[in-house]
C-alpha cells in the first residue's frame, strides 16, 4: 500500500512539473509572438474601430465614391482608434462654448470619429480660400456670418459625421494638389505621407512631414508605456485588412 502511495505521489509530481513547464513554454511563446506580430498587437482595437466605420457605411457611400473610399478613410483611420463617444461628448460640450467665445486660442480640441480640431478646419478653409485651383471646394467656407456665428457653425459641423467625411474628402483633394510634385513610388507611399500630413499638420514643411512619417509615437490609447507605432502604420494596415468591405 505504501509503495502504491509513493508511486502515485511521484506520478502526480511528474505530471504537475510537465504541465507547469508547458504553461511556461506557452507563455514565453505568446509573449514572443506579441513582440513580433507588429501592428496586429492592436488587432482588437483596430477591429473595434473598423466596426464603428462599418455602422456608418450608408453615409460613407453617399459622401465618397467607390474608388476613393478606402484611400480617403485610411488617412484618418488611426484617429478612429482613439474615438470614445462618452469622453467625446463631455469634452465637446465643455470646449465648444470656449471655442465659440474665444476661438482656437480659448479651446482647440479633437472631436468626432476623425478627431478633427477647429484649427484644422480653419487651416483647410484658408487654404481653399487662397487657391483658385481649389475653388470647386469653396462650398466648405462659411458665408455671411460674424466671427462667433462662424465658429458656432464650424463646431456644429464637426459634431456631424457626414460633415467630417466631407472635410476629410476635401483634405484629400487639398493634399493631392499641395503634394502633386512629390514622386510617390507606390500608393502606400502616398497614403503614408498624406496620413502623416493629416496627423502632424499639412501646413508644416514637406521635409518635416517626410521626417515624421516613421516616428513611432502613436498608439490607440494615450498611455505612455504602451507599444507605439507610426501613425500611418495603422493607415496601411487599414488598407490591407479592411478594404474588402469598403470596395463594394
GIHUFEN-V779719 format. One record per helix or strand of 3 or more residues. SS is the DSSP state (h for helix, s for strand). FROM is the first residue (numbers start at 1). LEN is the number of residues. If there is no record, write none. Layout:
<<SS FROM LEN> <SS FROM LEN>>
//
This chain:
<<h 2 35> <h 38 18> <h 57 7> <h 69 12> <h 85 21> <h 118 12> <h 132 9> <h 147 12> <h 161 18> <h 187 14> <h 206 7> <h 231 16>>
//
